[in-house]
Amino acid sequence: MTSSVVIAGVRSGVGKTTIATGIMGALTRRGQLVQPFKAGPDYIDPSYHKLACGVPSRNLDTWLMPHQTVLELFQRAGSQRQISIVEGVMGVFDGHSNLSEEGSTAELAKLLHAPVILVADASKVARSVAAEILGYQQFDPDLRIAGVILNGVGSPRHMEFCQPQIEATTGIPVLGYLPRRDELVQPERHLGLIPTVEGTVARHWYDTLIAQVEETIDLDRIVAIASGSKSAEVFTAAYPAEPQPKRARIAIAQDMAFSFYYQDSLDLLEAWGAELVPFSPLEDTSLPQGAGGIYLGGGFPEMFGAELAANKPMHEAIRKAVSDGVPVYAECGGLMYLGRSLDDLDGARHTMVGVIPAVSAMSHQRMTLGYREVESRRDGPLMLQGQRVRGHEFHWSTLEEPPDPDQSVYKVVDQDNRADGFQVGSVWASYIHIHLGSDPSLAPRFVETCAPHSSMGL
């Protein structure tokens, strides 16, 4: 069984992505086969994990997905690797609920029977950080906090004022630290870290980070802590029990503008009989030949509005596919691209594909963020009318006009049944991101819907 450990933060912004990625990269450089995971509905952090480990990182979310599916995804990916490292989300106890651990890193760690290494920011404290660690330890005694890593340490002398009190007060070992160094900080923009697909992450940053982790974090103790993890009983929940024949060809938008996909969603589609063929709305002038479905995920179309608008042949190709009845499923950035126009961060308006009546604009003030439970208003590529599923919403863009309920995709049942998304012909476009592991029927239905329009073997 693979060893496992969770890298969690006392809160957002303490550097857990930097520290988790550095540990993943340092262990990989040592020759360890590391399987990365990310707690929660995040698309960007996993891209850093993939660069560090050389394999896709996978999302584990105990609110979006049934617990058996979480365990199945964890075991499938980790079973062929030596150590699984899970980066947490927000603060370790933060999740969907304000009075329970539902959807939190703590709930995930306990489900996986994995020890936790807690990351705390020591940049503006010394001995006082021990009180913070003690509070986290006592808040949930069932959570196995097996180590602490400090970020923002000013000097070895600063560390001498932090480490002894933590260990004396809590009995939890301090496994090391990262110093305050500007070159260890990753640049961000409105949705957080910049995706690695854009090529802006310098190799120098990784080399600097890994060298620092090797110098000031005890990797051997982390491996030893991970080896003390336990395994849970796992049943097949989302994947087919037997291999399925290829019966649907699905074009999937993958380039610098569209990169937000859950790896397990893609794997589930392939497992249920899809051949996924990537295409670029930025650069390609036609859709992949024989495609019987189109999947447009999220991303940053607002950063590439002019380029997307200029590629008129792709607009025409998508419009023709829609007129031919090819199923099109789009999320967030995909919705913006399929709309009539998009206003970027500078207020410039760019003409988009125009198959749905969406006019979107970026906002500097208003961010929409949170878990959602939705009910399908009609049969679509993923769901049947009346079917409910859990998803997630995260965007700075707004719509000039809200969707007409009679043309919308979902009722958002935990927000007074408000309308979300646009359904026009064969197009299903929504702001809600769906993990295809959240309901075992989603991936097979998408494949089934696309199969009649597909030409295989081309």
Phi, psi and omega per residue, in radians:
M1 nan 2.442 3.128
T2 -1.177 2.560 2.993
S3 -1.337 2.718 -3.131
S4 -2.612 2.649 3.105
V5 -2.675 2.581 3.118
V6 -1.910 2.243 3.044
I7 -1.732 1.897 -3.042
A8 -2.046 2.755 3.117
G9 -1.961 2.670 3.034
V10 -1.212 -0.406 3.070
R11 -2.873 3.027 3.022
S12 -1.169 2.619 3.047
G13 1.481 0.151 3.141
V14 -1.578 -0.009 3.092
G15 1.688 0.366 -3.077
K16 -1.183 -0.558 3.090
T17 -1.151 -0.777 3.113
T18 -1.066 -0.820 -3.090
I19 -1.211 -0.771 3.128
A20 -1.081 -0.771 -3.135
T21 -1.138 -0.706 3.108
G22 -1.098 -0.718 3.098
I23 -1.144 -0.760 3.107
M24 -1.028 -0.809 -3.113
G25 -1.171 -0.698 -3.136
A26 -1.153 -0.725 3.116
L27 -1.194 -0.665 3.094
T28 -1.103 -0.710 3.137
R29 -1.135 -0.474 3.069
R30 -1.322 -0.155 -3.116
G31 1.793 0.019 3.097
Q32 -1.285 2.504 3.023
L33 -1.565 1.814 -3.031
V34 -1.803 2.263 3.009
Q35 -1.819 2.011 -3.128
P36 -1.554 2.612 3.048
F37 -2.418 2.745 3.043
K38 -2.249 2.220 3.041
A39 -1.310 2.399 3.053
G40 1.547 3.101 -3.015
P41 -1.574 1.204 -3.070
D42 -2.044 2.432 3.117
Y43 -1.867 -0.445 -2.969
I44 -1.523 -0.832 3.121
D45 -0.928 -0.735 3.131
P46 -1.047 -0.456 3.112
S47 -1.186 -0.561 3.053
Y48 -1.216 -0.696 3.095
H49 -1.043 -0.746 -3.098
K50 -1.099 -0.721 3.095
L51 -1.089 -0.642 -3.101
A52 -1.271 -0.656 -2.973
C53 -1.842 -0.331 -3.132
G54 1.440 0.047 3.086
V55 -2.327 2.713 -3.134
P56 -1.081 2.463 2.996
S57 -1.530 2.636 -3.039
R58 -2.188 2.501 -3.105
N59 -1.535 2.367 3.075
L60 -2.163 2.060 -3.073
D61 -2.376 2.015 -3.040
T62 -1.403 -0.105 3.007
W63 -1.718 -0.713 3.141
L64 -1.164 -0.617 -2.988
M65 -2.140 2.647 2.991
P66 -1.026 2.573 -3.080
H67 -1.060 -0.625 3.116
Q68 -1.130 -0.608 3.085
T69 -1.185 -0.718 3.081
V70 -0.992 -0.814 3.136
L71 -1.120 -0.697 3.132
E72 -1.097 -0.800 3.141
L73 -1.125 -0.700 3.130
F74 -1.104 -0.801 -3.098
Q75 -1.228 -0.713 -3.106
R76 -1.048 -0.780 -3.096
A77 -1.334 -0.671 -3.034
G78 -1.455 -0.311 -2.994
S79 -1.162 -0.414 -3.124
Q80 -1.724 0.118 -3.116
R81 -2.053 2.963 -3.092
Q82 -1.539 -0.618 -3.103
I83 -2.528 2.348 3.076
S84 -1.813 2.249 3.118
I85 -2.098 2.150 -3.093
V86 -1.908 2.088 3.006
E87 -1.491 2.293 -3.116
G88 -1.318 -3.066 -3.133
V89 -2.239 2.410 3.138
M90 0.858 -2.515 2.994
G91 -1.395 2.727 -2.976
V92 -1.019 -0.519 -3.116
F93 -1.749 0.048 -3.090
D94 -1.494 2.372 3.128
G95 -2.793 -2.470 -3.076
H96 -1.335 -0.595 -2.993
S97 -1.861 2.645 3.080
N98 -1.569 -0.160 -3.129
L99 -2.274 0.258 3.056
S100 -2.568 2.960 -3.120
E101 -1.475 0.095 -3.029
E102 -0.952 2.183 3.110
G103 1.384 0.119 -3.071
S104 -1.630 2.897 3.024
T105 -1.075 -0.648 3.130
A106 -1.070 -0.783 3.119
E107 -1.088 -0.725 3.128
L108 -1.111 -0.799 -3.123
A109 -1.032 -0.723 3.141
K110 -1.222 -0.638 3.092
L111 -1.094 -0.706 -3.116
L112 -1.424 -0.152 -3.022
H113 0.988 0.710 -3.081
A114 -1.895 2.431 3.064
P115 -1.220 2.739 -3.084
V116 -2.009 2.353 2.934
I117 -1.875 2.119 -3.010
L118 -1.677 2.234 3.111
V119 -1.728 2.224 3.117
A120 -2.204 2.612 3.110
D121 -1.592 2.033 -3.129
A122 -1.833 0.217 -2.981
S123 -1.125 -0.478 -3.082
K124 -2.151 0.329 3.093
V125 -2.410 3.010 3.015
A126 -2.328 -1.831 -3.134
R127 -1.041 -0.491 -3.099
S128 -1.076 -0.409 -3.126
V129 -1.071 -0.429 3.117
A130 -1.115 -0.622 3.113
A131 -1.129 -0.676 3.114
E132 -1.125 -0.811 3.141
I133 -1.098 -0.711 3.115
L134 -1.056 -0.717 3.124
G135 -1.082 -0.733 3.119
Y136 -1.174 -0.659 3.119
Q137 -1.118 -0.720 -3.061
Q138 -1.484 -0.348 -3.114
F139 -1.067 -0.683 3.099
D140 -2.484 1.598 -3.102
P141 -1.081 -0.323 3.130
D142 -1.347 -0.263 3.092
L143 -1.433 2.190 -3.055
R144 -1.557 1.560 3.069
I145 -1.470 1.954 -2.975
A146 -1.842 -0.113 -3.137
G147 -2.986 2.856 3.139
V148 -2.282 2.428 2.974
I149 -2.170 2.325 -3.126
L150 -1.772 2.452 3.078
N151 -2.001 2.695 3.089
G152 1.314 0.441 -3.140
V153 -1.290 2.281 -3.027
G154 -1.394 -0.520 -3.059
S155 -2.956 2.890 3.032
P156 -0.986 -0.593 3.109
R157 -1.145 -0.698 3.071
H158 -1.045 -0.744 3.138
M159 -1.080 -0.613 -3.139
E160 -1.158 -0.369 3.092
F161 -1.557 -0.215 -3.112
C162 -1.780 -0.913 -2.945
Q163 -1.100 -0.852 -3.059
P164 -1.063 -0.679 -3.110
Q165 -1.217 -0.661 3.084
I166 -1.042 -0.859 -3.060
E167 -1.212 -0.647 3.133
A168 -1.221 -0.626 -3.063
T169 -1.414 -0.684 -3.000
T170 -1.927 -0.366 -3.032
G171 1.337 0.086 -3.140
I172 -1.606 2.251 -3.115
P173 -1.264 2.468 3.000
V174 -1.564 2.099 -2.980
L175 -1.632 -0.034 3.110
G176 2.480 -2.882 -3.039
Y177 -2.773 2.891 2.878
L178 -2.016 2.414 3.128
P179 -1.438 2.942 3.018
R180 -1.301 1.898 3.115
R181 -2.518 2.157 -3.096
D182 -1.035 -0.583 -3.073
E183 -1.280 -0.122 3.067
L184 -1.608 -0.110 -3.087
V185 -1.603 2.252 3.123
Q186 -1.520 2.442 3.094
P187 -1.186 2.551 -3.129
E188 -2.209 2.906 2.933
R189 -2.502 -2.722 -2.852
H190 -1.127 -0.416 3.093
L191 -1.840 0.206 3.128
G192 1.977 -2.489 -3.138
L193 -1.115 2.678 3.120
I194 -1.418 2.247 -3.098
P195 -1.026 2.489 -3.138
T196 -1.179 -0.367 -3.141
V197 -1.063 -0.404 3.128
E198 -1.371 -0.112 3.047
G199 1.333 0.255 -3.079
T200 -1.574 -0.120 3.140
V201 -1.475 1.986 -3.095
A202 -1.346 2.512 3.073
R203 -1.063 -0.518 3.134
H204 -1.047 -0.672 3.141
W205 -1.071 -0.797 3.127
Y206 -1.088 -0.817 -3.111
D207 -1.089 -0.704 3.114
T208 -1.130 -0.783 -3.136
L209 -1.109 -0.823 -3.103
I210 -1.122 -0.714 3.102
A211 -1.071 -0.682 3.131
Q212 -1.185 -0.743 3.117
V213 -1.075 -0.751 3.133
E214 -1.099 -0.538 -3.091
E215 -1.426 -0.660 -2.944
T216 -2.141 0.097 3.066
I217 -2.185 2.363 -3.057
D218 -1.448 1.584 -3.101
L219 -1.154 -0.622 3.139
D220 -1.085 -0.698 3.125
R221 -1.210 -0.592 3.086
I222 -1.118 -0.778 3.105
V223 -1.083 -0.698 3.126
A224 -1.143 -0.718 3.098
I225 -1.099 -0.753 -3.137
A226 -1.106 -0.587 -3.112
S227 -1.196 -0.241 3.102
G228 -1.553 0.112 3.117
S229 -1.245 2.797 3.139
K230 -2.024 2.875 3.121
S231 -1.886 2.645 3.096
A232 -1.888 2.726 3.101
E233 -1.234 2.318 -3.029
V234 -2.166 2.417 3.068
F235 -2.125 2.677 3.046
T236 -1.170 2.138 -3.070
A237 -2.164 -0.655 -3.030
A238 -2.042 -0.599 -3.094
Y239 -1.507 2.643 3.095
P240 -1.167 2.588 -3.131
A241 -1.226 -0.487 -3.127
E242 -2.215 2.656 3.095
P243 -1.019 2.459 -3.122
Q244 -1.882 2.514 3.086
P245 -1.221 2.652 3.088
K246 -1.267 2.182 -3.086
R247 -2.426 0.015 3.110
A248 -2.530 2.389 3.062
R249 -1.881 2.091 -3.067
I250 -2.063 2.148 3.067
A251 -1.409 2.251 -3.093
I252 -2.148 2.185 -3.113
A253 -1.273 2.067 -3.136
Q254 -2.492 1.838 3.046
D255 -2.820 -2.842 -3.088
M256 -1.173 -0.427 3.140
A257 -1.511 -0.448 -3.063
F258 -2.328 1.824 -3.106
S259 -2.474 0.097 -3.046
F260 -1.590 1.638 3.087
Y261 -2.404 2.482 2.978
Y262 -1.383 2.245 -3.102
Q263 -1.010 -0.684 -3.127
D264 -1.226 -0.481 3.033
S265 -1.084 -0.770 3.114
L266 -1.142 -0.741 3.138
D267 -1.136 -0.644 3.110
L268 -1.135 -0.741 3.093
L269 -1.039 -0.782 3.130
E270 -1.133 -0.702 -3.129
A271 -1.113 -0.551 -3.117
W272 -1.601 0.156 2.979
G273 1.972 0.253 3.127
A274 -1.659 2.490 2.877
E275 -1.791 2.006 -3.113
L276 -1.606 2.151 -3.103
V277 -2.069 1.965 -3.098
P278 -1.247 2.606 3.006
F279 -2.546 2.829 -3.097
S280 -2.023 1.961 3.006
P281 -1.100 -0.321 3.099
L282 -1.369 -0.692 -2.921
E283 -2.072 -0.560 -3.077
D284 -1.370 2.613 3.133
T285 -1.824 -0.078 3.115
S286 -2.570 2.816 3.064
L287 -1.399 2.736 3.079
P288 -0.980 2.410 -3.096
Q289 -1.078 2.370 3.075
G290 1.409 0.081 -3.092
A291 -1.171 2.260 3.125
G292 -1.851 0.144 3.107
G293 -2.858 2.734 3.114
I294 -2.272 2.320 3.132
Y295 -2.117 1.984 3.126
L296 -1.972 1.816 -3.116
G297 -1.441 -2.976 3.128
G298 -1.459 -3.105 3.136
G299 2.778 -2.465 -3.107
F300 -2.227 1.063 3.111
P301 -1.069 -0.446 -3.134
E302 -1.159 -0.387 3.112
M303 -1.434 -0.212 -3.063
F304 -2.301 0.565 -3.051
G305 -1.018 -0.778 -3.102
A306 -1.125 -0.750 -3.131
E307 -1.160 -0.731 3.108
L308 -1.124 -0.706 3.136
A309 -1.151 -0.617 -3.076
A310 -1.266 -0.381 -3.087
N311 -1.471 1.238 -3.108
K312 -1.114 -0.633 3.115
P313 -1.020 -0.617 3.097
M314 -1.215 -0.673 3.059
H315 -0.967 -0.810 -3.114
E316 -1.132 -0.689 -3.134
A317 -1.111 -0.726 3.135
I318 -1.214 -0.717 3.115
R319 -1.079 -0.677 3.112
K320 -1.168 -0.721 3.110
A321 -1.051 -0.721 3.121
V322 -1.132 -0.725 3.129
S323 -1.141 -0.457 3.096
D324 -1.488 -0.006 3.102
G325 1.481 0.239 3.123
V326 -1.185 2.227 3.120
P327 -1.090 2.326 3.113
V328 -2.200 2.153 3.095
Y329 -2.071 2.178 -3.072
A330 -2.325 2.516 3.122
E331 -2.199 2.279 2.938
C332 0.923 -1.740 3.113
G333 -1.012 -0.602 3.076
G334 -1.120 -0.683 3.060
L335 -1.057 -0.805 -3.126
M336 -1.050 -0.705 -3.122
Y337 -1.187 -0.650 -3.111
L338 -1.371 -0.180 -3.109
G339 -1.332 -3.028 -3.096
R340 -1.331 -0.700 3.139
S341 -2.765 2.866 -3.121
L342 -2.385 2.204 3.026
D343 -1.676 2.165 -3.070
D344 -1.444 -3.020 -3.064
L345 -1.151 -0.359 3.096
D346 -1.624 0.014 3.140
G347 1.519 0.027 3.111
A348 -1.301 2.385 -3.110
R349 -1.711 2.317 -3.121
H350 -2.152 2.326 3.119
T351 -1.293 2.277 3.138
M352 -1.895 -2.840 -2.964
V353 -1.158 -0.730 3.038
G354 1.470 0.445 3.106
V355 -1.621 -0.124 3.009
I356 -2.320 2.704 -3.047
P357 -1.478 0.771 -3.129
A358 -1.682 2.286 2.983
V359 -2.103 1.915 -3.017
S360 -1.930 2.654 3.121
A361 -2.537 2.511 3.109
M362 -1.344 2.494 3.122
S363 -2.028 2.439 3.072
H364 -1.588 -0.174 -3.043
Q365 -1.962 -0.557 -2.904
R366 -1.977 2.014 3.056
M367 -1.925 2.359 3.054
T368 -1.815 2.130 -3.015
L369 -2.579 2.329 2.993
G370 2.638 2.885 3.030
Y371 -1.240 2.612 3.114
R372 -2.399 2.514 2.931
E373 -1.951 2.186 -3.020
V374 -2.167 2.702 3.069
E375 -2.169 2.278 -3.110
S376 -1.231 2.298 3.133
R377 -1.444 -0.245 -3.076
R378 -2.792 2.952 3.034
D379 -1.181 2.416 -3.138
G380 -2.528 -3.040 -3.105
P381 -1.070 -0.495 -3.093
L382 -1.840 -0.634 -2.911
M383 -2.333 2.796 3.034
L384 -1.689 2.746 3.120
Q385 -0.969 2.319 3.128
G386 1.511 -0.139 3.135
Q387 -1.303 2.442 3.119
R388 -1.934 2.553 3.119
V389 -2.628 2.742 3.101
R390 -1.719 2.477 -3.137
G391 -2.575 -2.892 -3.055
H392 -2.557 2.560 -3.107
E393 -2.233 2.345 -3.113
F394 -2.759 1.749 -3.122
H395 -2.791 2.692 3.064
W396 -1.769 -0.152 -3.114
S397 -1.464 2.724 3.088
T398 -2.274 2.819 3.119
L399 -1.752 2.433 3.109
E400 -1.076 -0.688 3.079
E401 -2.289 2.366 3.105
P402 -1.168 2.761 3.138
P403 -1.100 2.520 2.976
D404 -1.229 2.166 -3.119
P405 -0.908 -0.593 -3.115
D406 -1.264 -0.288 3.106
Q407 -1.980 0.138 -3.053
S408 -1.490 2.894 -3.131
V409 -1.539 -0.799 -3.003
Y410 -2.215 2.752 2.710
K411 -1.757 2.216 3.085
V412 -1.518 1.734 -2.901
V413 -1.243 -0.416 3.111
D414 -1.626 0.202 3.035
Q415 -2.385 0.978 3.056
D416 0.985 0.582 3.072
N417 1.030 0.529 3.117
R418 -1.088 2.661 -3.139
A419 -1.375 2.447 3.061
D420 -2.408 2.426 2.998
G421 1.489 3.049 -3.085
F422 -2.312 2.274 3.035
Q423 -2.064 1.958 3.122
V424 -2.302 1.977 -3.091
G425 1.033 -2.163 -3.105
S426 -1.567 0.101 -3.070
V427 -1.643 2.321 3.052
W428 -2.187 1.873 -3.085
A429 -2.267 2.302 -3.045
S430 -2.546 2.745 2.994
Y431 -1.361 -0.253 -3.051
I432 -1.421 2.224 3.004
H433 -1.502 2.276 -3.138
I434 -2.019 2.270 2.963
H435 -1.528 2.179 -3.052
L436 -1.202 -0.145 3.011
G437 -1.467 -0.076 -3.097
S438 -1.258 -0.381 3.062
D439 -2.560 2.204 -3.052
P440 -1.129 -0.202 -3.131
S441 -1.511 -0.244 -2.964
L442 -1.182 -0.927 -3.088
A443 -1.102 -0.854 3.120
P444 -1.075 -0.589 3.116
R445 -1.187 -0.716 3.119
F446 -1.042 -0.791 3.114
V447 -1.080 -0.792 -3.131
E448 -1.066 -0.684 -3.134
T449 -1.194 -0.622 -3.084
C450 -1.485 -0.395 -3.038
A451 -0.995 -0.789 -3.093
P452 -1.107 -0.378 -3.106
H453 -1.680 -0.049 -3.023
S454 -1.611 2.558 2.973
S455 -1.991 1.909 -3.059
M456 -1.598 2.780 3.034
G457 1.370 0.243 3.140
L458 -1.443 nan nan
